[in-house]
């Protein structure tokens, strides 16, 4: 479930992103955060 992680982390906040998939999220959400 790679797509599910992005949706749940993106909707919740940087909490999930910083905990999991920070390598993939950091590239896309790192600029937004």
mmCIF file as Biopython writes it, N, C-alpha, C and O atoms, coordinates in Angstrom:
data_model
#
loop_
_atom_site.group_PDB
_atom_site.id
_atom_site.type_symbol
_atom_site.label_atom_id
_atom_site.label_alt_id
_atom_site.label_comp_id
_atom_site.label_asym_id
_atom_site.label_entity_id
_atom_site.label_seq_id
_atom_site.pdbx_PDB_ins_code
_atom_site.Cartn_x
_atom_site.Cartn_y
_atom_site.Cartn_z
_atom_site.occupancy
_atom_site.B_iso_or_equiv
_atom_site.auth_seq_id
_atom_site.auth_asym_id
_atom_site.pdbx_PDB_model_num
ATOM 1   N N  . UNK A ? 1  ? 0.851  -1.237 0.000  1.0 0.0 1  A 1 
ATOM 2   C CA . UNK A ? 1  ? 0.000  0.000  0.000  1.0 0.0 1  A 1 
ATOM 3   C C  . UNK A ? 1  ? 0.858  1.248  0.000  1.0 0.0 1  A 1 
ATOM 4   O O  . UNK A ? 1  ? 0.869  1.970  0.997  1.0 0.0 1  A 1 
ATOM 5   N N  . UNK A ? 2  ? 1.557  1.526  -1.042 1.0 0.0 2  A 1 
ATOM 6   C CA . UNK A ? 2  ? 2.366  2.771  -1.060 1.0 0.0 2  A 1 
ATOM 7   C C  . UNK A ? 2  ? 1.444  3.972  -1.211 1.0 0.0 2  A 1 
ATOM 8   O O  . UNK A ? 2  ? 1.660  4.988  -0.551 1.0 0.0 2  A 1 
ATOM 9   N N  . UNK A ? 3  ? 0.453  3.891  -2.034 1.0 0.0 3  A 1 
ATOM 10  C CA . UNK A ? 3  ? -0.455 5.089  -2.250 1.0 0.0 3  A 1 
ATOM 11  C C  . UNK A ? 3  ? -1.226 5.363  -0.965 1.0 0.0 3  A 1 
ATOM 12  O O  . UNK A ? 3  ? -1.507 6.518  -0.646 1.0 0.0 3  A 1 
ATOM 13  N N  . UNK A ? 4  ? -1.565 4.329  -0.236 1.0 0.0 4  A 1 
ATOM 14  C CA . UNK A ? 4  ? -2.363 4.584  1.007  1.0 0.0 4  A 1 
ATOM 15  C C  . UNK A ? 4  ? -1.507 5.364  1.989  1.0 0.0 4  A 1 
ATOM 16  O O  . UNK A ? 4  ? -2.024 6.223  2.703  1.0 0.0 4  A 1 
ATOM 17  N N  . UNK A ? 5  ? -0.223 5.088  2.042  1.0 0.0 5  A 1 
ATOM 18  C CA . UNK A ? 5  ? 0.626  5.796  3.034  1.0 0.0 5  A 1 
ATOM 19  C C  . UNK A ? 5  ? 0.652  7.270  2.686  1.0 0.0 5  A 1 
ATOM 20  O O  . UNK A ? 5  ? 0.521  8.117  3.569  1.0 0.0 5  A 1 
ATOM 21  N N  . UNK A ? 6  ? 0.818  7.588  1.416  1.0 0.0 6  A 1 
ATOM 22  C CA . UNK A ? 6  ? 0.897  9.040  1.073  1.0 0.0 6  A 1 
ATOM 23  C C  . UNK A ? 6  ? -0.415 9.715  1.468  1.0 0.0 6  A 1 
ATOM 24  O O  . UNK A ? 6  ? -0.387 10.787 2.074  1.0 0.0 6  A 1 
ATOM 25  N N  . UNK A ? 7  ? -1.529 9.136  1.153  1.0 0.0 7  A 1 
ATOM 26  C CA . UNK A ? 7  ? -2.862 9.800  1.442  1.0 0.0 7  A 1 
ATOM 27  C C  . UNK A ? 7  ? -3.029 9.930  2.938  1.0 0.0 7  A 1 
ATOM 28  O O  . UNK A ? 7  ? -3.399 11.000 3.422  1.0 0.0 7  A 1 
ATOM 29  N N  . UNK A ? 8  ? -2.770 8.886  3.676  1.0 0.0 8  A 1 
ATOM 30  C CA . UNK A ? 8  ? -3.005 8.988  5.162  1.0 0.0 8  A 1 
ATOM 31  C C  . UNK A ? 8  ? -2.001 9.974  5.759  1.0 0.0 8  A 1 
ATOM 32  O O  . UNK A ? 8  ? -2.373 10.808 6.584  1.0 0.0 8  A 1 
ATOM 33  N N  . UNK A ? 9  ? -0.759 9.888  5.359  1.0 0.0 9  A 1 
ATOM 34  C CA . UNK A ? 9  ? 0.241  10.813 5.959  1.0 0.0 9  A 1 
ATOM 35  C C  . UNK A ? 9  ? -0.069 12.237 5.513  1.0 0.0 9  A 1 
ATOM 36  O O  . UNK A ? 9  ? -0.058 13.167 6.320  1.0 0.0 9  A 1 
ATOM 37  N N  . UNK A ? 10 ? -0.345 12.397 4.225  1.0 0.0 10 A 1 
ATOM 38  C CA . UNK A ? 10 ? -0.586 13.783 3.701  1.0 0.0 10 A 1 
ATOM 39  C C  . UNK A ? 10 ? -1.812 14.361 4.416  1.0 0.0 10 A 1 
ATOM 40  O O  . UNK A ? 10 ? -1.813 15.544 4.755  1.0 0.0 10 A 1 
ATOM 41  N N  . UNK A ? 11 ? -2.823 13.582 4.647  1.0 0.0 11 A 1 
ATOM 42  C CA . UNK A ? 11 ? -4.093 14.105 5.291  1.0 0.0 11 A 1 
ATOM 43  C C  . UNK A ? 11 ? -3.826 14.338 6.772  1.0 0.0 11 A 1 
ATOM 44  O O  . UNK A ? 11 ? -4.194 15.381 7.312  1.0 0.0 11 A 1 
ATOM 45  N N  . UNK A ? 12 ? -3.204 13.398 7.418  1.0 0.0 12 A 1 
ATOM 46  C CA . UNK A ? 12 ? -2.952 13.600 8.880  1.0 0.0 12 A 1 
ATOM 47  C C  . UNK A ? 12 ? -2.021 14.783 9.065  1.0 0.0 12 A 1 
ATOM 48  O O  . UNK A ? 12 ? -2.456 15.790 9.624  1.0 0.0 12 A 1 
ATOM 49  N N  . UNK A ? 13 ? -0.823 14.731 8.651  1.0 0.0 13 A 1 
ATOM 50  C CA . UNK A ? 13 ? 0.148  15.879 8.819  1.0 0.0 13 A 1 
ATOM 51  C C  . UNK A ? 13 ? 1.584  15.374 8.725  1.0 0.0 13 A 1 
ATOM 52  O O  . UNK A ? 13 ? 1.783  14.268 8.221  1.0 0.0 13 A 1 
ATOM 53  N N  . UNK A ? 14 ? 2.537  16.069 9.150  1.0 0.0 14 A 1 
ATOM 54  C CA . UNK A ? 14 ? 3.941  15.580 9.047  1.0 0.0 14 A 1 
ATOM 55  C C  . UNK A ? 14 ? 4.181  14.478 10.091 1.0 0.0 14 A 1 
ATOM 56  O O  . UNK A ? 14 ? 5.264  13.893 10.109 1.0 0.0 14 A 1 
ATOM 57  N N  . UNK A ? 15 ? 3.228  14.185 10.939 1.0 0.0 15 A 1 
ATOM 58  C CA . UNK A ? 15 ? 3.427  13.125 11.968 1.0 0.0 15 A 1 
ATOM 59  C C  . UNK A ? 15 ? 3.737  11.797 11.275 1.0 0.0 15 A 1 
ATOM 60  O O  . UNK A ? 15 ? 4.802  11.211 11.469 1.0 0.0 15 A 1 
ATOM 61  N N  . UNK A ? 16 ? 2.787  11.340 10.466 1.0 0.0 16 A 1 
ATOM 62  C CA . UNK A ? 16 ? 3.014  10.047 9.770  1.0 0.0 16 A 1 
ATOM 63  C C  . UNK A ? 16 ? 4.202  10.162 8.821  1.0 0.0 16 A 1 
ATOM 64  O O  . UNK A ? 16 ? 5.043  9.266  8.754  1.0 0.0 16 A 1 
ATOM 65  N N  . UNK A ? 17 ? 4.262  11.240 8.111  1.0 0.0 17 A 1 
ATOM 66  C CA . UNK A ? 17 ? 5.354  11.367 7.106  1.0 0.0 17 A 1 
ATOM 67  C C  . UNK A ? 17 ? 6.719  11.282 7.809  1.0 0.0 17 A 1 
ATOM 68  O O  . UNK A ? 17 ? 7.623  10.591 7.340  1.0 0.0 17 A 1 
ATOM 69  N N  . UNK A ? 18 ? 6.854  11.982 8.922  1.0 0.0 18 A 1 
ATOM 70  C CA . UNK A ? 18 ? 8.189  11.974 9.594  1.0 0.0 18 A 1 
ATOM 71  C C  . UNK A ? 18 ? 8.479  10.605 10.144 1.0 0.0 18 A 1 
ATOM 72  O O  . UNK A ? 18 ? 9.641  10.223 10.281 1.0 0.0 18 A 1 
ATOM 73  N N  . UNK A ? 19 ? 7.441  9.859  10.461 1.0 0.0 19 A 1 
ATOM 74  C CA . UNK A ? 19 ? 7.660  8.505  11.038 1.0 0.0 19 A 1 
ATOM 75  C C  . UNK A ? 19 ? 7.926  7.493  9.946  1.0 0.0 19 A 1 
ATOM 76  O O  . UNK A ? 19 ? 8.856  6.694  10.057 1.0 0.0 19 A 1 
ATOM 77  N N  . UNK A ? 20 ? 7.118  7.510  8.879  1.0 0.0 20 A 1 
ATOM 78  C CA . UNK A ? 20 ? 7.257  6.473  7.800  1.0 0.0 20 A 1 
ATOM 79  C C  . UNK A ? 20 ? 7.391  7.072  6.444  1.0 0.0 20 A 1 
ATOM 80  O O  . UNK A ? 20 ? 6.921  8.191  6.233  1.0 0.0 20 A 1 
ATOM 81  N N  . UNK A ? 21 ? 8.004  6.399  5.506  1.0 0.0 21 A 1 
ATOM 82  C CA . UNK A ? 21 ? 8.130  6.971  4.139  1.0 0.0 21 A 1 
ATOM 83  C C  . UNK A ? 21 ? 8.706  8.363  4.201  1.0 0.0 21 A 1 
ATOM 84  O O  . UNK A ? 21 ? 8.341  9.186  3.362  1.0 0.0 21 A 1 
ATOM 85  N N  . UNK A ? 22 ? 9.557  8.678  5.111  1.0 0.0 22 A 1 
ATOM 86  C CA . UNK A ? 22 ? 10.080 10.072 5.134  1.0 0.0 22 A 1 
ATOM 87  C C  . UNK A ? 22 ? 10.986 10.234 3.919  1.0 0.0 22 A 1 
ATOM 88  O O  . UNK A ? 22 ? 11.185 11.360 3.463  1.0 0.0 22 A 1 
ATOM 89  N N  . UNK A ? 23 ? 11.535 9.164  3.386  1.0 0.0 23 A 1 
ATOM 90  C CA . UNK A ? 23 ? 12.419 9.319  2.193  1.0 0.0 23 A 1 
ATOM 91  C C  . UNK A ? 23 ? 11.582 9.779  1.003  1.0 0.0 23 A 1 
ATOM 92  O O  . UNK A ? 23 ? 11.978 10.693 0.280  1.0 0.0 23 A 1 
ATOM 93  N N  . UNK A ? 24 ? 10.432 9.151  0.797  1.0 0.0 24 A 1 
ATOM 94  C CA . UNK A ? 24 ? 9.589  9.546  -0.369 1.0 0.0 24 A 1 
ATOM 95  C C  . UNK A ? 24 ? 8.823  10.830 -0.072 1.0 0.0 24 A 1 
ATOM 96  O O  . UNK A ? 24 ? 8.719  11.710 -0.926 1.0 0.0 24 A 1 
ATOM 97  N N  . UNK A ? 25 ? 8.297  10.930 1.121  1.0 0.0 25 A 1 
ATOM 98  C CA . UNK A ? 25 ? 7.497  12.130 1.477  1.0 0.0 25 A 1 
ATOM 99  C C  . UNK A ? 25 ? 8.415  13.323 1.600  1.0 0.0 25 A 1 
ATOM 100 O O  . UNK A ? 25 ? 8.035  14.428 1.211  1.0 0.0 25 A 1 
ATOM 101 N N  . UNK A ? 26 ? 9.598  13.139 2.123  1.0 0.0 26 A 1 
ATOM 102 C CA . UNK A ? 26 ? 10.489 14.308 2.323  1.0 0.0 26 A 1 
ATOM 103 C C  . UNK A ? 26 ? 10.698 14.987 0.968  1.0 0.0 26 A 1 
ATOM 104 O O  . UNK A ? 26 ? 10.653 16.213 0.875  1.0 0.0 26 A 1 
ATOM 105 N N  . UNK A ? 27 ? 10.921 14.207 -0.061 1.0 0.0 27 A 1 
ATOM 106 C CA . UNK A ? 27 ? 11.153 14.821 -1.402 1.0 0.0 27 A 1 
ATOM 107 C C  . UNK A ? 27 ? 9.956  15.654 -1.815 1.0 0.0 27 A 1 
ATOM 108 O O  . UNK A ? 27 ? 10.160 16.759 -2.319 1.0 0.0 27 A 1 
ATOM 109 N N  . UNK A ? 28 ? 8.754  15.217 -1.643 1.0 0.0 28 A 1 
ATOM 110 C CA . UNK A ? 28 ? 7.552  15.979 -2.093 1.0 0.0 28 A 1 
ATOM 111 C C  . UNK A ? 28 ? 6.991  16.831 -0.979 1.0 0.0 28 A 1 
ATOM 112 O O  . UNK A ? 28 ? 6.652  17.989 -1.225 1.0 0.0 28 A 1 
ATOM 113 N N  . UNK A ? 29 ? 6.876  16.329 0.214  1.0 0.0 29 A 1 
ATOM 114 C CA . UNK A ? 29 ? 6.288  17.152 1.317  1.0 0.0 29 A 1 
ATOM 115 C C  . UNK A ? 29 ? 7.370  17.996 1.986  1.0 0.0 29 A 1 
ATOM 116 O O  . UNK A ? 29 ? 7.043  18.933 2.714  1.0 0.0 29 A 1 
ATOM 117 N N  . UNK A ? 30 ? 8.632  17.694 1.765  1.0 0.0 30 A 1 
ATOM 118 C CA . UNK A ? 30 ? 9.693  18.486 2.444  1.0 0.0 30 A 1 
ATOM 119 C C  . UNK A ? 30 ? 9.572  19.943 2.003  1.0 0.0 30 A 1 
ATOM 120 O O  . UNK A ? 30 ? 9.735  20.850 2.819  1.0 0.0 30 A 1 
ATOM 121 N N  . UNK A ? 31 ? 9.289  20.174 0.730  1.0 0.0 31 A 1 
ATOM 122 C CA . UNK A ? 31 ? 9.177  21.593 0.261  1.0 0.0 31 A 1 
ATOM 123 C C  . UNK A ? 31 ? 7.930  22.205 0.911  1.0 0.0 31 A 1 
ATOM 124 O O  . UNK A ? 31 ? 7.983  23.342 1.379  1.0 0.0 31 A 1 
ATOM 125 N N  . UNK A ? 32 ? 6.823  21.483 0.948  1.0 0.0 32 A 1 
ATOM 126 C CA . UNK A ? 32 ? 5.570  22.069 1.519  1.0 0.0 32 A 1 
ATOM 127 C C  . UNK A ? 32 ? 5.774  22.316 3.005  1.0 0.0 32 A 1 
ATOM 128 O O  . UNK A ? 32 ? 5.328  23.338 3.527  1.0 0.0 32 A 1 
ATOM 129 N N  . UNK A ? 33 ? 6.441  21.398 3.694  1.0 0.0 33 A 1 
ATOM 130 C CA . UNK A ? 33 ? 6.577  21.570 5.156  1.0 0.0 33 A 1 
ATOM 131 C C  . UNK A ? 33 ? 7.583  22.683 5.316  1.0 0.0 33 A 1 
ATOM 132 O O  . UNK A ? 33 ? 7.911  23.061 6.440  1.0 0.0 33 A 1 
#
